Amino acid sequence: DKRGEDGKMLPEMILVCNMVRMELENPNEYSRGSALRFVCKLHDADLVEPLVSAILPNLEHRHSFVRRNAVHAIHHVYAKFEHLIPDAPEIVETFLNNEVDLACRRNAFLMLCQCDQDRAVMYLLQNIAEVPSWGETLQLSALELIRKVCRQNPMQKGGYIRIILALLQSSGAAVVYESANTLISLSNAPTAIRAAAQRFCDLLSTQSDNNIKLILLDRLIELRKNHLQTMQELLMDMLRALSSPNMDIRRKTLTLAMDLVTNRNVEDVISVLKKELLRTQSSTDVSPEVLYEYRQLLVHALHSTAIRFPDVGPTAVNVLTDVLGDSFGPATTDVIMFVKEITEILPELRPGILEKLLDALPTMKAPAVVRGALWILGEYSETPQHLRHAFITIMENVGSLPLATTKPDLEDEEDPSDTLKAPQEKTVVLADGTYATQVAEESATLHTSQ
């Protein structure tokens, strides 16, 4: 314990204070920095008071490590024992105006934000033109101050929009993300929402971390709820996230995209979906299960788009029928089911669908796909021309009748005697009830000519 029974500081603690004070004046900068960090853990005014005079000179030390920790120590002392350094905000503000090290400036600005907010706001407004050139950590501290001030006084929001818009163009991803979030919290204007959402989309295509992409998609989904029209304008930028191999990102992107499809962008969306569907055919860097799942997502997206927007039905059907070949695996079963549904719901598309099915029939290998295609052709081929064309195409692909497994022809130079098998014997019952032995020879080749 640092105090005796009478509550007064023990005499031994004077030795502790002297030791810490000597470390604060040590020529070695790392000893000074460690001593300043130790001061931040002292919570007794009687221990801290003798050290104040040794802490302040460290703000002018040549090494940034010492200056950085000196600001921390002053912040701690002022927050716990304001009477020991009553002019700490003024001292730190002067230090901030003259300091060039980024970490030192960040610590000093953060100290002002927490201990003297008005002074921090004044410093921010005086240096508004320099904010874009500040370091990333200092810019994040400025954004935190802006949010804090605007929560306390919403009428001041307009004065900080300029700073936020400038920080939206920062090269740091964290600054851009926080700037967009701050802008959304301060303004619901379509221009502000569009600028923030655009930056989210830019980060979505440039960041490689999957967790970051999922967070960005969640933010875009939240914006969609209240700003649907604005988000629809950025749909194509969001679809760039489909280039990620992660299925969670692809699934969430397609779910978001299907809610934002309109008559103005549906053609572009179908083009992107077609491109992605064809890209899965040549993709070799993922497992077949993942490819199958992704193809199903794309097929479902195309199907729902064709149902919602009949005007683009022919384009969607063309895309779907183009992937009925065997190279697309089990997803072709879903495709033929969707083609069947579209054929039933959109009668005006039936002639085109029948033509596409007949063209794709030679490439179909899966029994379920062929069965579905034949059902559609038989059900919806109503005119004589369609019936004749369908019948001829089917017969050309079926082959000659009767349907039988053919055996390879014998070579011309083969000796007929080589095709004879050894004589076979079997016991037969004659007409009078007696038994007899029958000997027969069979040819290995079946001759059907009469």
N, C-alpha and C positions, 0 to 999 in steps of 0.2 A: 504494500500500500504506500502511496506517495505522501499520505498525511498521518499525523499522530493522533492521539486520543483527543487532543484539544482542537483538532481540525486544521491546524497550521501545517504548512509544508515542512516535511522533514529536512534537516540540514544536509542529508546525503544527496537530495535532489539538486542542490546547488552544483554539486560536482557533475551531475548529468547535464545540466544546462550549460556549464562551461565546456563540457566535451562536445556537445552539439554545436555550440557557438564556434569552437575551434574548427570543426568540420565545415561550417558555413563560410569560414575564411580561409579554408585550405587552398593552397595553390593548384591542386589537382582538380580539374573541372568535374570529374566523375565523383569525387568525394563530396564536392559541393552539391552536385545534383542529387546524390543519395541523401544527403542531410536535409535538403529542401523537401524531398519526398517524405522523409521521416517527420518533418514538421507538420505535414498534412494529416498525420495520424495522431497528433496531440490534441487532446480535448480539455485541457486544464489551462485556464488563463494565467495562473501563476507560473506555469512552465513556459508558456509562449511569450509572455511579456518581455523577458530579458533577451529574447531572440529577435525581436522585431527590428532593432537597429542593425542587426547583421543580415537580415533577409533583404531589405530594400536595396542595398548596393549591388546585389546580384542581378538586378535588372539591367545593369550596364556592363555585365561581364562579356568578354569577347566571344565566349563559346555559346552557341544557341541552345545547347542542352541545359546549361545553367539558367539562362534567361527563361526558357520554357518552364522549367520547374519552379523558378522564382515566382512567375505569375500564378502558378497553381498554389503555391504556399500563401501568397497574398490573398488570393481568392478564399482559401480556407480560413485564414485568420479573420478576414473581414466578415465572412458569413457567420462565424462562430462568436467572435469577439469584436464587434464593430468599433467599440471604443478604443481598441488598441491601435487601429489604423483608420481614423475617421475620414481621411482624405484619400483612401485607396482608389475610388473611381477616377479621381482627377489624375492620380499618379499613373494608373493603367492606361487612361486615355492618352496621356502624353507619350507613354511608351508605345502605344499602338500607332500613333501618328509618325513615329520615327523608326519603327521596326520594319525590317525587310524580310525576315525569316517567316515562312508560311505558317509553320506550327506555332511559333510564338504569337503571331498575329491572331491565329485562330483561338488560342487559349485566352488572349487578352479580350478579344471581342466577345467570346462566350462569357467571360467574367462580367463584362458590362451588361450583357443581355440578362443575366440573372440577378445582378446586384443593383444596376442603375439603368433601367430599360430606356428612359428618356434620353440618356446620354448615348446609348447604343443606337437608338433611332436617329438621333442627330448626326452621328458619325456616318450611318448608312446613307442618309439623304445627302450629306455633303460629298460623299464619294460615289454617288450613283453612276457616274460615267465610267468609273473604274471597276465596277462590280463584275462585268464580263471577263476581266483579266485576272480576277482573284483566283486563288487556288480552289480546288474542289471542296476541301473541308471548310474553308471560309465561306464559300458560296452556300453550302448546306446549312451553316450556322445562320447566314443571312435569311434563308428561306424559313428556318425555324422561328426567327424573330418576327418575320412578316406574318406568319400564321398566328403567332401569339398576340401581336398587336391588333390584327383584324378581328380576332375573337373577342377581344376586350372592347374594341371600338369599330364596329362594322362600317361606319361612315368614312373611314380612312382607306377603304379598299382601293379606291380609284388611284390613289397616289402611288401604289406599289405595283400596279399592273405593268408599267413600263419595265421595272426591274425583272419581273417574272418572265415577260416575253423575251427579254434579253438573255436570261438564263436558259430559256428553252433551246437556244442555239449553242449551248455549251457542248464541249467535246466529251465531257464525263457522263456516262450513262446514269449514274446515281443522281447527278444534278438534274439531268433532263427529266427523269422519272419524278423526282420530288417537285420540280417546277410545274410539271403537268398536273400533279395532284393538287398543288397549291392553287393553280389557276382554276381548276374545276371547283374547288371549295370556295373561291372568292367570286366567281361569275358563272352565270347560267346563259350568257349570251351565246348564240350560235357560233360567232367568230372565235370566242375563247374555247368553246367545246371542240370545235374543229381543229384548232391549233394543238390542243392537248392530245386529242385522239390521233392526230397525224404523227405526233412524236411517239406515242405508244406504238403505232404501226411501224415506225422506223426502227424502234428498239426491237420489235418483234422479229424483224428480218435481219438485224445485225448481231444480236446477242446469241451466243452459242449454248448458254446454260439452259437446260430444259425447264428448270424450276422458275427461272426468270420469265421464260415465255409463258408458262402457265399462269403466273401472277399477272402478266400483261393482258392475257386473254380474259382473265377474271375482271380486270378493270374495264376492258372494252365491253364485256357483257353487262356490267353495271351501267355503263353509259347508254347502252342500247335501250334500257328500260324507259328512260326519260328523254332521250334525244335520238329517236329512231331515224328521223329524216336526215339529220346530220351524219349519223353513222352509215347510212346507206351510200353516201357519197364516197366513203373510204373502203368499200367492200373489197375492191380489187387489191388494195394494199394489204388487207388482212389475209387474203388467200395466199399470199406469198409464204405464210407460215406452213403451208402444206409441203414445202420442201424438207421439213424436218422429218427424220425417220421415226420419231417417237409417236406411238399410236395415240396416246392421251392428247397430245397437241393437235394431231390431225383430227381426232374425233371432236374436240372442243371447237376447232376452227370451222369444221363443216356444220356443226350445230349452230354456231353463230352466223355463218354465212347464209344458211337457209332461211333465217329470220329476217335477213336484210335484202333478199332478192326482190327486185322490182322489174317493171316492164322496161326500164331504161338500161338496166345492167344485166338482164337475164342472158342475153346473147354472149356477153363476155364471160359470164360465170360458166356457161355450158362449154365454152372453148377451153377454159382452164380445167374443168373436170375431165374433158376428153383428153387433154394433154397429159393429165396425171394418170388417167386410166391406161393410156398407151405406154407411159413411162414404166408402169409396173410390169409390163411384158418383158422389158430388157433389164430389170433390176435384179442384181445378183448379190447385193450386200446385206440382204435381210432374209429371214427364214421364210419358207413357203406359207406357214401359218399366218405370219404377219401380212404377207402379200395378199392372202385370201381375205383376211379381215379388212384390209384397206380397200380392196376391190369391192367388197360388199358395201362399205360406206359410200364409195363413189357411185356405185350403181343405185343405191337407195337415194342419194342426193339427186341424181339425174332423173330418177323416176318421180320423185316428189315435185321437181321443177316442171316436168312435162305435164303433170296433173294440174298444177296450179296455174300454169301459163300455156293454154292450148295453142297460142300463136307460134310458140317455139317447139311445139310437139314434133313436127317433122325433123327438126335438127336433133332433138333429144333421141328420137327413135333411130335416126341414122347412126348416132353414136352407139346406142345400145346394140343394134344389130351388127355393127362392125366388130363387136367383141364376142360374138357367138361361137367363134372358133375354139378348138380344143386347147389352144395355147393359154387361154385365160382360166383354165381349170374349173373348180366347182362353182365359181361365181357365175358361170354361164347359165346354171340352173335358175338362179335368181333373175337373170336377165330375161330369159324366155317367159317367166311368170309375169314380169312387169310388162313385157311386150303384149302378152295376152290381155292384161288388164287395160292397157292403153288402147288396144284394138277394140275392146268392148265399150270403153267410156267415150272415146273420140271416133265416131263413125266416119268423119270426113277424112281421117288419116288411113283408113283401111286399105285403099288401093296402093298407096305408097308402101305401107308395111308389108303387104303381100309380095310386092316386087322385091323388096329388100330381103325378105325371108327366102324367096326363091333363089336370089343371087348368093345368099349365104349358105344355102342348103349343102353344097358340096364340102364345105369346111366343117360342118357339124360332126362331132365324133361321139359325144356323150349321149347315151340312149334317152335320158330324160329330156335333153334339149331337142333331139330329133322328134321324139314323141310329141312334145309341146308344139313344135313347128308344124308337124303334120296335122295336129288338131286345129290349129289356127287356120291353116290352108283349107281344111275340109269344112270348117264352120263358116268362114267368111268369104270364100270364093263363090260369089253368087251369080255373076254374069257368065255367059258361055265362053267368052274370051279368057276370063280368069280361070275358069274350070279347065279349059283345054291347055292353057299354059302351065297350070299347076300339075296336071296329070302328066304332061310330057316331061316336065322337069323332074318329077318324082321318078318316073320310069327310067330316065337317063341315069339317075344316081343309083337306082336299085340294081340295074343290070338286067341281063337276059334271064328269062324263065326257062325251066323251073329253077327255083333257088336250091342249089345243091353244092356241096363241097367238091371241087374238081381236083382230080389227081393229075400229076405231071405226066405228060405224054412220053411214050417210050422213044428212045433215041433211034434214028433211022438205021444206024448201022448195027443195032442190037439183033442178035440171032433169035428168031422166034422160039427155037428149041430151049433157049435159056429161060423162057417164061413159064415152062411147064414145071409143075410141082411133082414130087414123088407120088406114085400110085397110093391111093387110100383104100383100105378095106373096111367093110362094115357088114354086120349081120342083119338080114332082112327076113321077114315072114312071108312065105309064099301063099298062094290062094288056097292050097290044100292043107295049110296048117303046118307044113314042114319048114325047117330053117335052112337058109342058104347064105353063102358069102358072096358079097358084091364088091368088085374092084372098079375104081373110077379114077380118072385123071382130070385135074382142073387147071385152067390157065390163070396166071397171076393178073392178066389184063382182061377187063370186061369189055366185050365187043357187043354192041347193041344193034348193029346193022342187021337187017333181016334180008 
